Amino acid sequence: MLKRGRKSAAELAVIQGSFGKPEPPDSLTPTQAEIWRKTVASENVEFFRSAAARGLLVDYCRHRDAAENIAGIINSFQPEWMKSAEGCKRYHVLLKMRELETRGAVAMARALRLTNQSRYMPETAARAAKPATVMPWDDA
């Protein structure tokens, strides 16, 4: 039952909710754990309070780490290797692998609502997209 009026000092002194940012699970590698910490640091303490959100965050960290590893291999790819059919094929496979991991990371980021676009309210987005109403006296 709700109590009317201002809260007492004793009521205000009670700590509610979680006690800080969640730590990365032990199943993550050190690089993945670093991605976890950076992601968690940029959000509110309550953002990752559910087990489902933390599970999606684990998948997001793994996709990001894999994409970065593949990008490192692509960056070290020598241009002269592209002269052979095998080199072209390997380069193409690496690009596809990076694309898949990036898509996975983006899907997890959307599911977690980490992207700016996923945070738009439908009403706000519609209003921002509408052109300003032209008034009759504004003829140019």
Backbone bond lengths (Angstrom), bond angles and torsions (degrees), N, CA, C in turn:
res aa  C-N    CA-C-N  psi(-1)  N-CA   C-N-CA  omega(-1)  CA-C   N-CA-C  phi
1 M - - - 1.435 - - 1.521 108.83 -
2 L 1.324 116.26 137.21 1.448 120.63 -179.18 1.512 111.21 -79.49
3 K 1.287 114.98 143.95 1.451 121.60 178.50 1.521 107.89 -103.31
4 R 1.302 116.79 134.77 1.454 121.17 179.98 1.519 110.40 -81.46
5 G 1.333 115.17 154.14 1.459 119.98 174.70 1.521 112.97 94.58
6 R 1.313 113.92 -173.80 1.455 120.23 -177.99 1.509 110.73 -75.38
7 K 1.338 115.84 154.57 1.460 120.70 177.91 1.523 109.55 -81.22
8 S 1.333 114.99 145.64 1.462 120.06 178.04 1.524 109.50 -76.70
9 A 1.319 115.80 166.69 1.461 120.75 178.21 1.527 110.86 -61.61
10 A 1.327 116.98 -35.45 1.467 120.81 179.21 1.528 110.67 -66.03
11 E 1.338 117.00 -40.00 1.465 120.11 178.71 1.527 111.25 -66.93
12 L 1.315 116.51 -37.87 1.457 120.88 179.84 1.524 112.06 -71.12
13 A 1.327 117.85 -23.82 1.461 121.67 -177.27 1.524 112.32 -78.44
14 V 1.329 118.23 -15.00 1.460 121.77 -179.28 1.516 109.33 -74.91
15 I 1.323 116.48 127.78 1.454 121.68 178.83 1.514 108.07 -86.51
16 Q 1.326 115.58 128.33 1.452 119.62 -179.62 1.516 109.55 -116.71
17 G 1.331 115.25 154.78 1.463 119.62 174.82 1.509 112.56 84.26
18 S 1.312 114.72 -158.49 1.462 121.16 -176.28 1.519 110.71 -79.63
19 F 1.307 115.65 169.37 1.457 120.46 -175.04 1.520 112.23 -113.55
20 G 1.292 117.98 32.17 1.449 120.17 176.17 1.511 112.55 137.16
21 K 1.296 113.80 -178.50 1.465 120.87 -178.05 1.526 109.59 -72.08
22 P 1.341 117.21 140.67 1.463 119.12 -179.80 1.529 111.50 -70.32
23 E 1.304 115.19 140.91 1.461 121.29 177.65 1.529 109.24 -83.89
24 P 1.335 117.54 151.92 1.466 119.72 179.35 1.527 111.33 -66.08
25 P 1.329 116.67 145.77 1.474 118.76 177.41 1.529 111.44 -67.86
26 D 1.311 115.71 158.63 1.472 121.31 -178.24 1.520 112.56 -67.11
27 S 1.330 117.65 -18.45 1.463 120.82 -178.04 1.531 113.17 -73.38
28 L 1.329 117.71 -12.52 1.467 120.92 179.88 1.522 110.85 -84.79
29 T 1.331 115.46 148.45 1.463 120.89 174.55 1.527 108.49 -73.87
30 P 1.332 118.53 166.75 1.471 119.64 178.22 1.537 113.15 -57.54
31 T 1.323 118.37 -38.86 1.466 121.31 178.71 1.524 110.53 -66.69
32 Q 1.323 116.82 -43.37 1.460 120.77 178.34 1.525 110.66 -65.21
33 A 1.321 116.80 -38.03 1.462 120.92 177.91 1.530 110.88 -63.82
34 E 1.322 116.91 -36.07 1.466 120.77 177.41 1.530 110.49 -66.36
35 I 1.336 116.98 -41.67 1.466 120.90 176.11 1.526 109.06 -61.02
36 W 1.331 117.24 -42.23 1.476 122.74 177.30 1.523 110.17 -56.73
37 R 1.340 116.15 -51.51 1.468 120.24 -176.36 1.529 111.64 -62.35
38 K 1.328 117.40 -41.68 1.464 120.15 179.06 1.526 111.28 -65.09
39 T 1.318 117.10 -39.41 1.462 121.05 -179.95 1.522 110.44 -68.17
40 V 1.322 116.95 -45.82 1.460 121.67 -179.07 1.528 110.45 -65.73
41 A 1.321 117.46 -35.99 1.465 121.07 -178.69 1.522 112.21 -65.60
42 S 1.328 116.90 -25.44 1.459 119.58 -176.86 1.528 113.32 -88.11
43 E 1.335 117.50 0.86 1.464 121.10 -177.78 1.520 111.05 -121.98
44 N 1.323 114.91 168.22 1.452 123.57 177.21 1.532 109.51 -64.38
45 V 1.316 117.62 153.07 1.465 122.62 -178.88 1.529 111.20 -57.61
46 E 1.311 117.95 -38.31 1.462 122.06 -175.96 1.528 113.67 -80.91
47 F 1.314 117.90 -6.22 1.465 121.71 -172.81 1.527 112.74 -61.67
48 F 1.316 117.97 -38.61 1.461 122.54 -176.76 1.525 111.85 -109.76
49 R 1.322 117.88 35.05 1.465 120.27 -175.22 1.522 113.52 -74.17
50 S 1.336 118.87 -26.22 1.469 120.20 -178.17 1.533 110.73 -85.83
51 A 1.320 114.42 152.54 1.467 120.20 178.47 1.527 110.42 -65.30
52 A 1.327 116.76 -34.06 1.469 120.36 179.37 1.525 110.55 -64.23
53 A 1.325 116.93 -42.77 1.468 120.45 179.30 1.525 110.80 -64.75
54 R 1.318 117.07 -40.61 1.465 119.90 179.03 1.531 110.89 -67.93
55 G 1.331 117.91 -34.68 1.467 121.00 175.99 1.520 111.73 -64.72
56 L 1.339 116.26 -42.77 1.465 119.95 176.75 1.525 110.79 -64.82
57 L 1.326 116.06 -36.16 1.463 119.83 179.15 1.531 110.76 -65.71
58 V 1.316 117.48 -36.66 1.477 120.82 176.11 1.528 109.29 -60.51
59 D 1.337 116.37 -47.21 1.471 120.07 179.20 1.522 111.23 -63.00
60 Y 1.330 117.37 -39.81 1.464 122.00 178.04 1.536 110.22 -60.19
61 C 1.317 116.82 -45.87 1.466 121.01 -179.30 1.530 111.30 -63.11
62 R 1.312 116.78 -39.78 1.463 120.32 179.57 1.527 111.18 -67.03
63 H 1.335 116.97 -43.03 1.466 119.97 177.95 1.525 111.04 -62.74
64 R 1.335 116.92 -44.02 1.464 120.27 179.68 1.518 111.49 -62.03
65 D 1.320 116.78 -43.50 1.463 120.91 -179.94 1.526 110.71 -63.69
66 A 1.325 116.71 -44.84 1.470 120.24 179.73 1.526 110.55 -63.05
67 A 1.332 117.19 -42.14 1.465 120.60 179.44 1.526 110.93 -63.09
68 E 1.320 116.93 -40.34 1.468 120.35 178.88 1.531 111.34 -67.75
69 N 1.325 117.25 -38.25 1.475 120.32 177.21 1.519 111.06 -63.38
70 I 1.327 116.24 -45.09 1.462 120.62 179.57 1.528 110.14 -65.68
71 A 1.324 117.07 -39.00 1.467 120.40 177.73 1.531 110.67 -61.92
72 G 1.321 117.26 -36.89 1.466 120.56 176.44 1.516 112.10 -63.39
73 I 1.324 117.13 -39.81 1.466 120.90 177.07 1.522 110.27 -65.66
74 I 1.337 116.07 -42.55 1.469 120.34 178.97 1.524 110.58 -62.97
75 N 1.324 116.82 -40.97 1.468 120.35 -179.82 1.524 112.64 -65.95
76 S 1.330 116.77 -27.24 1.470 119.29 179.58 1.528 112.07 -90.03
77 F 1.313 117.47 0.74 1.465 122.17 -179.17 1.533 109.02 -68.31
78 Q 1.314 116.47 126.74 1.460 121.93 -176.98 1.538 110.69 -82.56
79 P 1.339 118.38 135.97 1.473 120.93 -179.38 1.531 113.63 -58.59
80 E 1.317 117.85 -31.93 1.468 119.02 -178.96 1.532 112.24 -69.63
81 W 1.330 117.51 -19.99 1.459 120.19 176.71 1.528 111.39 -67.93
82 M 1.334 116.18 -21.31 1.461 120.74 -179.35 1.531 111.99 -73.99
83 K 1.316 118.32 -9.67 1.466 121.47 -179.04 1.522 112.37 -73.36
84 S 1.321 116.79 -19.87 1.467 119.45 178.94 1.530 109.96 -102.22
85 A 1.317 115.71 154.92 1.468 121.05 178.91 1.534 110.59 -63.54
86 E 1.315 116.23 -37.95 1.469 120.59 179.67 1.533 110.97 -65.00
87 G 1.336 116.15 -39.82 1.463 120.37 178.43 1.524 111.51 -64.65
88 C 1.328 116.49 -42.80 1.470 120.81 177.86 1.516 110.90 -62.24
89 K 1.331 115.28 -41.22 1.465 120.19 -179.10 1.531 110.19 -64.89
90 R 1.320 116.08 -44.06 1.465 120.16 -179.78 1.529 110.91 -64.37
91 Y 1.328 116.57 -41.46 1.462 120.98 178.90 1.530 110.31 -62.17
92 H 1.326 116.79 -43.23 1.452 121.99 179.10 1.534 110.90 -61.94
93 V 1.318 116.73 -42.69 1.470 121.20 179.17 1.528 110.08 -63.10
94 L 1.331 116.73 -42.33 1.464 120.14 178.50 1.530 111.71 -62.59
95 L 1.326 116.64 -42.17 1.464 119.96 178.13 1.532 111.34 -62.40
96 K 1.321 117.03 -41.23 1.467 121.06 178.09 1.533 110.87 -64.46
97 M 1.327 116.05 -41.50 1.466 119.70 179.22 1.526 110.48 -62.31
98 R 1.334 116.81 -43.66 1.469 119.76 178.99 1.519 110.75 -63.58
99 E 1.329 116.22 -40.79 1.464 119.84 179.03 1.523 111.21 -61.10
100 L 1.329 117.28 -43.72 1.466 120.67 179.27 1.524 111.95 -62.64
101 E 1.317 116.42 -43.46 1.468 119.65 179.47 1.532 111.26 -67.31
102 T 1.328 116.80 -38.60 1.460 120.25 178.43 1.525 110.28 -65.34
103 R 1.334 116.82 -42.73 1.467 120.19 177.16 1.527 110.98 -61.21
104 G 1.319 116.20 -39.92 1.456 120.25 177.56 1.514 111.62 -63.18
105 A 1.329 116.49 -43.16 1.465 120.39 178.89 1.520 110.90 -64.41
106 V 1.329 116.94 -41.66 1.469 120.40 178.90 1.526 110.56 -64.67
107 A 1.320 117.28 -40.59 1.468 120.50 178.42 1.530 110.84 -62.36
108 M 1.324 116.86 -42.58 1.461 120.01 178.12 1.535 111.09 -66.85
109 A 1.336 116.85 -40.00 1.465 120.48 178.56 1.527 110.69 -62.92
110 R 1.335 116.73 -39.78 1.463 120.09 176.99 1.521 110.99 -65.50
111 A 1.331 116.16 -44.76 1.464 119.91 -179.67 1.524 111.14 -61.44
112 L 1.316 116.21 -34.92 1.468 121.08 178.34 1.530 112.37 -82.89
113 R 1.314 116.85 -8.31 1.466 123.73 -176.43 1.531 110.92 61.88
114 L 1.334 114.99 45.04 1.461 120.91 176.78 1.519 111.95 -89.03
115 T 1.337 117.55 -22.87 1.464 120.69 -177.91 1.528 110.12 -82.43
116 N 1.318 115.87 152.17 1.461 120.10 179.95 1.521 111.32 -61.89
117 Q 1.318 117.54 -41.23 1.452 121.06 -177.79 1.525 111.81 -62.48
118 S 1.319 117.56 -36.18 1.458 120.03 -178.62 1.523 112.43 -73.66
119 R 1.319 117.68 -10.07 1.465 121.00 179.93 1.525 113.26 -96.20
120 Y 1.328 116.69 -7.10 1.457 119.78 178.15 1.514 110.44 -64.03
121 M 1.306 116.31 138.94 1.455 120.68 170.35 1.520 106.67 -82.86
122 P 1.323 119.41 138.95 1.468 120.38 -177.83 1.523 112.98 -54.96
123 E 1.331 116.76 -38.74 1.458 119.91 -179.55 1.530 111.07 -65.51
124 T 1.312 116.10 -41.90 1.462 120.96 -179.48 1.518 110.65 -67.28
125 A 1.311 116.96 -43.06 1.464 120.75 -179.58 1.522 110.25 -62.94
126 A 1.327 117.06 -41.52 1.470 120.48 179.61 1.522 110.27 -64.80
127 R 1.315 116.49 -41.99 1.461 120.12 179.57 1.528 111.43 -65.16
128 A 1.308 117.15 -39.08 1.463 121.01 -179.44 1.522 111.18 -68.16
129 A 1.336 117.08 -30.29 1.457 120.81 -177.80 1.525 112.71 -81.57
130 K 1.337 117.58 -23.21 1.463 120.55 -177.87 1.524 110.58 -73.78
131 P 1.334 116.48 138.46 1.463 118.04 174.72 1.529 109.75 -73.01
132 A 1.288 116.00 154.28 1.461 120.61 178.34 1.515 110.34 -62.52
133 T 1.311 116.87 144.01 1.456 121.62 179.64 1.528 108.83 -69.87
134 V 1.334 115.10 132.50 1.467 120.04 179.03 1.522 108.13 -90.41
135 M 1.304 116.22 126.39 1.465 122.17 178.97 1.525 109.32 -89.38
136 P 1.336 117.59 150.98 1.459 119.95 -178.10 1.522 113.85 -57.48
137 W 1.303 117.45 -32.27 1.465 119.79 -178.32 1.525 112.66 -82.00
138 D 1.343 117.53 -1.57 1.459 122.22 179.08 1.529 112.46 -94.14
139 D 1.357 118.68 18.21 1.462 120.58 -179.77 1.521 109.54 -59.60
140 A 1.288 113.08 134.47 1.469 116.96 -178.94 1.499 110.95 -109.54
